[in-house]
């Protein structure tokens, strides 16, 4: 009988897995709460929990364990699905060329600076490319939450940040797909990059075009099925199916999950779908963050090389995003506020770093340097934004949705207190 060992008290491997899950759930929730009490996003507490539980500290959580790795990958898919659900492609048109300029410059400048600085510090080409790619990210969940707390989400600056962060998500996912192919051995040439980017862009375009036509009748039918949770389960199944199709099409699974969210964003059932995804995300997404934290070698993080590279990446990471805020010279608003709001790398930067480590491109010290960059850029954003926000009337309409990505990344305490 396949589950006979459960009745017999389990085996050592299953016992260790249960212990790791219990410790991960408890640790991420506890330290996530601590982080929120300190005015920081919950994701930072979840990262810290993973570091403490990892093999370089308490030795409870092994990020390489196959079951935990699978659960972590499901967490990434749910997270990208949620980001897609929050992405309104029409937002780019509403905020116009200002957001597009900020978004594109906010990808190109940090990437170029990151590669240049990493190469100058002695990193090989592929580690430098992964470092530059990680610097392109902007965490829309964290940025939107901080702007909402400051009453700036509905201001022109806030709308530019949201539009630019949406564009960063789309371009960043293409960059991630390209870098994933490069670390797998593809040649670093213009034609090679184009061949890698084309499936990612093409898949999103085709999936959104076809899905927008086909998905509405499907969900109208599902809505008539009076089974509790049917709508959310079908939506998540749709996201997983598109993730599988993306992988079969030569793109990344996260591209498929993100495309599923884009397709479902305009549907009338989006709120219910988001609630269902969030409920699952409460379990799976912290496992991803904890697994990333557990992969950090604390001794390597404290090494001179990691601190040296990490400090340089932090400097260019902040400078590149702030420069992007000043790129639209015609915009008359608070450009420094826009640039600083684009700084936090959060969960998207973690995905880049984890990919580089899993592919063997990054050494533990280099991974530690990227982790340091992600954590510091996420930590410094709230106080820096608070320092530059001018006296403005608070935005009463800036309250976030009842559930969603800000819950998974930032946490619920900020919502209750906001």
N, C-alpha and C positions, 0 to 999 in steps of 0.2 A: 504494500500500500504506500503510495507516494508521500503521505503525511503521517505515517506511523511514528516517525521520530518525534512528532509533536506530543503525542500521547505518552511517549516514553520519557518525556522531559527534555526533548531537543538534543541537538549535538552542539559541540563547541563552537562551530562556525555560526550556527543560527543564534545561539546565545549571545555571541559577540556582536552579531548584527543588531539584535534587539537592544542590547546595551548601547550601541552606537546611536541608534535612532532615538532612544529615550534621552540620552545625554544631549543629542543635537537639538531635539525639540525643546527640552528644558533650558539648555544653555542659550539658544538663540532668542527664545522668548524673554528670558530673564535679562540678558545683556542688551537686547533690543529695547526693553523698558528702561534700563539704566541710561542708554544712549538718548532716548527721548526725554527723560527727566533732565538730562544735561543740555537739552535743546538741539540735539543732533539727530539725523535720520536713523531709523532703526537698523538699516543695512549695516551701519558701522559696528553696532553691537553684535550683529550676526557674524560679521567677519571676524571680530575679536573672539567670539565663542569658538569658531572654527579653528583659529590659531591656537587657543588654549587646549582644545580637545585633540588637536592633530598629533601626528607622530613625533614632532619635534618638541612637544610639551608633555601632555598627559598620556598620549598614546591611545586614546579611546577611539578616535575617528581616523580611519584610513581612507584618504580621498581616492585611492586606486582600487578599492574594493568594488567588484563588478556590480553588485546590486545597488550600492550607494551611488556609484557613477551613473547607473541607469536612472535612478530617482533624481539625481542632480540634472541630468539632461532633460528629463521631463519638466523640471522646474524652469529651465531655460526656455523651452518651447511655450510653456504657459505664460512666462514673462513677456516674450516677444509677441504672443497672441494678444496680450493685454495692451502692449504698446500700439499694436495695429488697431485695436478697438478704439484707442484714444486719438488716432491719427485721422484728421479730416483733411483730405487732399485739397478741398476748397479753401482751407485756411491760408495756404500759400498765395492764392489769388487775392484773398481779402487784404493781406498785409503787404502784398505787392513786392516790388523789386528790393525794398529795404531788407525784408526777411531773407529773400533769396541770396542777396549779397552777403549778409552776415553769415548765413549757413554755409555757403560755398567757401568764403574766406576762412571761416572757422574750421573747415576741414583741411583746406590746402596749406595754410600757414603753419598750424601745429604739426601736421605731417612732415612738411619740409624741415621745420626746425628740429623736430624730434629725430629724424633720420640723420641730419647733419651733426647734431650734438652727440648722438650715440656713436656715430662713426668717429668723431673727433676724440671720444673717450675710449676708443679701442674695440668697440663691438663690431662683430662681423656684419655683413650686409643684411642677412635675413633677420638676426636679432634686432638690428636697427630699424628694419621695415616694420616688424611687429611692434616695436616701441612707438614708432611714428603713427602707426595705425591706431594704437590704443589712445594716443593723444587727440585723435579726431573726434572722439565720442563726446556727446553731451547727454546727461541724464535728464530726459524731459520730466520724469516723475519727480525728481528732487528739485529741479529748477522751478517747475510749476508750483510745487508745494511751498517753497520758500517765498516766491513772489506773492502767493495767496496770503501767507501769514503777514507779509508786509503791506497788504492792501494794494499791490501793484499789478495784479494779474490782468485786470481789464483796462489798464492804461495803454497808450500807444506803445510804450517800451515793452510792457508785458506781452502784448500781442505779437510784437516783432520777435521776442524771445521764443514764444511758443511756435510761431511759424518757422523760425530758423532751426529750432530743435527738432521739429518734424522733418525738415529737410536733412538735417544731420543724421537722423535715424535712417532715412531712406538711403542716403549716400554711404553712411557708415556700414549698413548691412551689405551693400555692394562691395565696399572696401574689404569687409570681413571675408566675404566669399572669395575675392581675389587673393587675399593674403593666405586664406586656407589652402588654396590651390598651390600657391608658391611654396608654402612650407611642406606641402606634400611632394614637391619636386618639380613643379612646373617652372619653365624658364622665365626669368625676369626680363621680358622684352615687351615692347609696346603692343605687338601683335598678340603675344601670349596673354597679356593683361586684358586686351580687348576680347579675346576668345573666352576668357574666364568671366569677364563682366557681362558679356552679352547674354549668357543663359540666366544670370541673376536678374538683370533688368527685364529680359524677355519674359521670364517666368512671371514676374510681378505684373507686367503689363497684360499678358494673356490671361492670367488667373483673375485679375480684377475685372477685365473686360467681359470674360465669359461668366465669372461668378456673379457679377452684378445683375446679369440677366437671369441666371438659373436659380439664384439663392432665394429670391423673394417668394416664388411659388412653393419651394420646398419648405420654408419656414412657416408659411401660411398653413400648409398641411400639418406640420408638426404641432403648430399651435392648437389645432383642433383635436389633437390627441391629449385627452385629459389625464395624463400620467404625470405625477409630480416629478419635476426635474428633467422631463423629456427634452425641453428646449435647450437647456444648458448642456446636456449630454450630447445631443446631436451637434451643437455648435463646436464642442471640444473635439468630437469625432471628426468633424469637418476640418478643424485645424490640424489634427494629427494626420489626416489623409493628405492634406496639401503639403505638410512637412515631408511625408513619404514621397509624394510626387516630385517635390523639389529635389530631393536627393536622387531620385531616378533620372531626373532631367539634367543632372550634373551640377546642380546648385547646392546650396546649404539648406539643411532642414529648417533652420531658423527663418530663412527667407520664406518658406512655405507657411510657417506659423504666422509670420508677420503679414503675409498677403491675405491669409484667412481673416485676420482682424480688420485689415483695410476693407475687405469685401463686406464684412458684417457691420462696419461702423454706421452706415446710413440706415440700417434696418430698424423698424420700430421696436424690435425686441432686444435692442442692444443693452439696455439697462439690466434686463433679466439675465442675458448671456454673461454680462460682466460680473454680476453677482455670483453666478455659478463658477466662473473661472477664478474669481477671487477666493471663494471658499476652498477650492483645490489648491490655489496658490499659497494659502496660509500654511499648508503642509509642505509642498514641494519646493517653493521658491527659497525659503530659508535653508533648506538642505543644500541647494546650489551655492548660496553664499557661504555657508559653513564649510562646504567641501572646498571651495576656493581658498578660504582662510586656512583650512587644514593642510592644503598643499604648500603653504608658505613655510620654508625652513627658517625658523626664527634666528638661528645662528647665522644663516646667510643674510637675512634681513639686516642684522646688526653689523655685518662685515663692512669694512672700509669701502669696498667696491660698490656694494649695494647703496650705501649712503651717498657716495659720490655721484653715481649715476642717477639715483633717485632724486637728489637735490637739483641736479641739472634738468631733469625731465619736469620736475615741479615748476621750476622757473620758466622754462619755455612753454610749458603747458598753460600756465596762467597768462603769460605774455601773449601767446598766440590767440587765445580766445578774447582777451581784452582788445587786441588789435582788430579782431573781427568786428567788435562793437563799433569801432571808429571807421570802418570801411565805407559805409554809406554816407559820403560827405554831405549829401543833400538833406539828411535827416536832422531835424532841429531839437530832438529830445535828448534825454540823458544817455549818452553813448556809453559812459563808463558803467552805468547800471546794466545796460544790455550785455556788455562784454563780461562783466563779473557773473551775471546770471548764466552765462554759457560755460562757466568754468567747471562745474562738478562733473566728473566722469562716471561716478556711480557704477550701476550694474552693467552698463554697456562696456566700459573700460575693463571691467573684470572678465567679461566674455573674451575679449581680445587676449588678455594676459593668460587666461586659462588655456586658450587654444594654443598659444605659443609654447606653454609648458608641456601640454599633453603631446604635442608633435615633436618634442625634443629639441626645439629651436632655441629655447631659453634655458640658461643654466639657473640653478636655484637662486644665485645672487641676482641675476638679471630679472627673474620673476619677482623677487623681493623688491627690487627697485621699482618695477611697475606697480606692484601693490602699494608701495609707499606713495607713489604719485597719485594713485586712485584715492587712497584714504585721505591724504592731505588736501587734495583739491576739493574733495567732498566736505571735509571738515571746515575749511576756511570760507566757503561760500556764504553761509548764513551771516556770520559776523561782518564780513566785508560788505555784503549788500546792505545790511542794517546801517553801516557807517556812512554809506553814500546816498541813501534814500533821502530825498528832500522832504520837507514838510508838505504833505499832500493829504487831501481828504481820503480816509480809508475807503476801500472799494467793497461796499456791502454785497455786491453781486459776485464776489470772487470766491465764494464758498465752493469747495470741490464737490464732486459727485458723492453719492452716499456710499459708494464702494469703488474700488478700482486700484490702479497701479500705485497711487500714492499710499494706499494702505500697505501694499506689499513691500514697497521700497522704503517709505518714510515712517509709516506706522500710524496707529490710530490715536495716540495721545495728542499729537499735534493737531489732529482733527478736532478732538474734544475740546482742546484749549483754544483753538482758533475760532 
